[in-house]
Amino acid sequence: NIFLNKQKYIVFFSTHFTRQRFKKKRLRFLLTRNRNQIININN
């Protein structure tokens, strides 16, 4: 029972961290894309 709970926690934390990492990557991607668009507008 304790072992199963541990497995659940591990799965939850791994998915949570991957989701956070993905969000950060996506945010960075959107920011760089917006910056490129602004540069294109200014030129």
C-alpha positions in Angstrom: 0.0 0.0 0.0 2.8 2.4 0.9 4.6 1.3 -2.2 1.6 2.1 -4.3 1.3 5.5 -2.8 4.9 6.2 -3.5 4.5 5.2 -7.1 1.5 7.6 -7.3 3.5 10.4 -5.9 6.4 9.8 -8.2 4.1 9.7 -11.3 2.3 12.9 -10.1 5.5 14.8 -9.5 7.1 13.7 -12.7 4.1 14.8 -14.8 3.8 18.0 -12.8 7.5 18.9 -13.4 7.4 18.0 -17.1 4.3 20.2 -17.4 6.0 23.1 -15.8 9.0 22.7 -18.0 6.8 22.6 -21.0 5.0 25.7 -19.9 8.3 27.5 -19.5 9.5 26.4 -22.9 6.2 27.5 -24.5 6.3 30.9 -22.7 9.9 31.5 -23.9 8.9 30.5 -27.4 6.0 32.9 -27.4 8.1 35.7 -26.0 10.8 35.2 -28.7 8.1 35.0 -31.4 6.5 38.2 -30.2 9.9 40.0 -30.1 10.6 38.9 -33.6 7.2 40.2 -34.7 7.9 43.6 -33.0 11.3 43.8 -34.7 9.6 43.1 -38.1 7.1 45.8 -37.5 9.7 48.3 -36.6 11.8 47.6 -39.7 
